[in-house]
Amino acid sequence: MKSFPTSQGCKVYYFITSSDKSFLIPQMIEKFVEFKKILKIKIEFFDFDLDYISPLWTYKFLTIISILIFIGEFYTFFINKYLI
C-alpha cells in the first residue's frame, strides 16, 4: 500500500502489486470499518491509518446547500411566476 496526498489535504491509498500496478482503495464504501479489518488480516505490514477521503460533515453540508438551492430555484421559477 502507498498513500498520496490530495489537493484537499487528505490522503488517498493505493494497493501496489508486485508488477507495479496501482489500484485505488475505495474509501467511501458501506461497512468501511469491516473493510479495514479485512485489510489488516490480509496485509502483512498494514500500518496505515485509513480514513474517509472527506469528513462526513462535508457531505451533510453539501446536501443542505443543494436542498436550499433547489428550493430557491423552485420558488423563483414556479411560485414567483404564478404569483405576479
Phi and psi restraints in degrees (value plus and minus 20) as a CYANA .aco file:
   2 LYS   PHI    -161.3  -121.3
   2 LYS   PSI     121.9   161.9
   3 SER   PHI    -129.4   -89.4
   3 SER   PSI     128.7   168.7
   4 PHE   PHI    -154.4  -114.4
   4 PHE   PSI     122.0   162.0
   5 PRO   PHI     -95.6   -55.6
   5 PRO   PSI     130.3   170.3
   6 THR   PHI    -120.9   -80.9
   6 THR   PSI     150.3   190.3
   7 SER   PHI     -89.8   -49.8
   7 SER   PSI     -38.1     1.9
   8 GLN   PHI    -107.7   -67.7
   8 GLN   PSI     -20.1    19.9
   9 GLY   PHI      73.2   113.2
   9 GLY   PSI     -15.5    24.5
  10 CYS   PHI    -118.4   -78.4
  10 CYS   PSI    -190.9  -150.9
  11 LYS   PHI    -145.9  -105.9
  11 LYS   PSI     126.7   166.7
  12 VAL   PHI    -136.0   -96.0
  12 VAL   PSI     132.6   172.6
  13 TYR   PHI    -141.7  -101.7
  13 TYR   PSI     124.3   164.3
  14 TYR   PHI    -146.0  -106.0
  14 TYR   PSI     122.0   162.0
  15 PHE   PHI    -101.2   -61.2
  15 PHE   PSI     112.1   152.1
  16 ILE   PHI    -132.7   -92.7
  16 ILE   PSI     101.8   141.8
  17 THR   PHI    -103.2   -63.2
  17 THR   PSI     151.8   191.8
  18 SER   PHI     -86.2   -46.2
  18 SER   PSI     -40.1    -0.1
  19 SER   PHI    -116.9   -76.9
  19 SER   PSI      -0.3    39.7
  20 ASP   PHI      43.2    83.2
  20 ASP   PSI       7.9    47.9
  21 LYS   PHI    -109.1   -69.1
  21 LYS   PSI     125.6   165.6
  22 SER   PHI    -132.9   -92.9
  22 SER   PSI     116.8   156.8
  23 PHE   PHI    -150.6  -110.6
  23 PHE   PSI     102.2   142.2
  24 LEU   PHI     -85.5   -45.5
  24 LEU   PSI     112.9   152.9
  25 ILE   PHI    -102.9   -62.9
  25 ILE   PSI     103.4   143.4
  26 PRO   PHI     -86.9   -46.9
  26 PRO   PSI     117.1   157.1
  27 GLN   PHI    -141.0  -101.0
  27 GLN   PSI     -22.8    17.2
  28 MET   PHI    -140.5  -100.5
  28 MET   PSI      43.8    83.8
  29 ILE   PHI    -138.8   -98.8
  29 ILE   PSI     138.6   178.6
  30 GLU   PHI     -88.7   -48.7
  30 GLU   PSI     125.2   165.2
  31 LYS   PHI      37.2    77.2
  31 LYS   PSI      28.7    68.7
  32 PHE   PHI     -81.7   -41.7
  32 PHE   PSI     -54.9   -14.9
  33 VAL   PHI     -84.1   -44.1
  33 VAL   PSI     -62.4   -22.4
  34 GLU   PHI     -86.1   -46.1
  34 GLU   PSI     -56.9   -16.9
  35 PHE   PHI     -80.2   -40.2
  35 PHE   PSI     -63.7   -23.7
  36 LYS   PHI     -84.0   -44.0
  36 LYS   PSI     -57.7   -17.7
  37 LYS   PHI     -82.7   -42.7
  37 LYS   PSI     -61.6   -21.6
  38 ILE   PHI     -83.2   -43.2
  38 ILE   PSI     -62.1   -22.1
  39 LEU   PHI     -80.7   -40.7
  39 LEU   PSI     -61.9   -21.9
  40 LYS   PHI     -84.1   -44.1
  40 LYS   PSI     -53.1   -13.1
  41 ILE   PHI     -93.4   -53.4
  41 ILE   PSI     -62.1   -22.1
  42 LYS   PHI    -101.4   -61.4
  42 LYS   PSI     -50.8   -10.8
  43 ILE   PHI    -118.9   -78.9
  43 ILE   PSI     104.8   144.8
  44 GLU   PHI     -84.2   -44.2
  44 GLU   PSI     -63.7   -23.7
  45 PHE   PHI    -131.2   -91.2
  45 PHE   PSI      36.3    76.3
  46 PHE   PHI    -103.3   -63.3
  46 PHE   PSI      82.9   122.9
  47 ASP   PHI    -148.0  -108.0
  47 ASP   PSI       0.1    40.1
  48 PHE   PHI    -113.6   -73.6
  48 PHE   PSI     126.3   166.3
  49 ASP   PHI    -119.2   -79.2
  49 ASP   PSI      62.2   102.2
  50 LEU   PHI     -85.0   -45.0
  50 LEU   PSI     118.3   158.3
  51 ASP   PHI    -165.1  -125.1
  51 ASP   PSI     148.5   188.5
  52 TYR   PHI     -83.4   -43.4
  52 TYR   PSI     133.3   173.3
  53 ILE   PHI     -81.2   -41.2
  53 ILE   PSI     -67.0   -27.0
  54 SER   PHI    -148.0  -108.0
  54 SER   PSI     128.3   168.3
  55 PRO   PHI     -82.8   -42.8
  55 PRO   PSI     131.8   171.8
  56 LEU   PHI     -79.9   -39.9
  56 LEU   PSI     -53.3   -13.3
  57 TRP   PHI     -82.0   -42.0
  57 TRP   PSI     -48.1    -8.1
  58 THR   PHI     -86.9   -46.9
  58 THR   PSI     -57.5   -17.5
  59 TYR   PHI     -90.0   -50.0
  59 TYR   PSI     -58.7   -18.7
  60 LYS   PHI     -84.1   -44.1
  60 LYS   PSI     -62.6   -22.6
  61 PHE   PHI     -81.1   -41.1
  61 PHE   PSI     -65.8   -25.8
  62 LEU   PHI     -85.2   -45.2
  62 LEU   PSI     -55.0   -15.0
  63 THR   PHI     -84.6   -44.6
  63 THR   PSI     -65.1   -25.1
  64 ILE   PHI     -82.8   -42.8
  64 ILE   PSI     -63.8   -23.8
  65 ILE   PHI     -81.3   -41.3
  65 ILE   PSI     -62.1   -22.1
  66 SER   PHI     -82.4   -42.4
  66 SER   PSI     -61.9   -21.9
  67 ILE   PHI     -84.0   -44.0
  67 ILE   PSI     -63.7   -23.7
  68 LEU   PHI     -83.0   -43.0
  68 LEU   PSI     -59.8   -19.8
  69 ILE   PHI     -83.7   -43.7
  69 ILE   PSI     -62.7   -22.7
  70 PHE   PHI     -81.8   -41.8
  70 PHE   PSI     -64.7   -24.7
  71 ILE   PHI     -81.4   -41.4
  71 ILE   PSI     -63.6   -23.6
  72 GLY   PHI     -81.7   -41.7
  72 GLY   PSI     -62.9   -22.9
  73 GLU   PHI     -84.8   -44.8
  73 GLU   PSI     -63.5   -23.5
  74 PHE   PHI     -79.8   -39.8
  74 PHE   PSI     -66.8   -26.8
  75 TYR   PHI     -81.9   -41.9
  75 TYR   PSI     -67.1   -27.1
  76 THR   PHI     -83.5   -43.5
  76 THR   PSI     -65.3   -25.3
  77 PHE   PHI    -110.2   -70.2
  77 PHE   PSI     -46.7    -6.7
  78 PHE   PHI    -130.6   -90.6
  78 PHE   PSI     -76.1   -36.1
  79 ILE   PHI     -89.8   -49.8
  79 ILE   PSI     -66.8   -26.8
  80 ASN   PHI     -83.1   -43.1
  80 ASN   PSI     -54.1   -14.1
  81 LYS   PHI     -84.7   -44.7
  81 LYS   PSI     -60.5   -20.5
  82 TYR   PHI    -108.5   -68.5
  82 TYR   PSI     -35.1     4.9
  83 LEU   PHI    -107.9   -67.9
  83 LEU   PSI     -42.5    -2.5
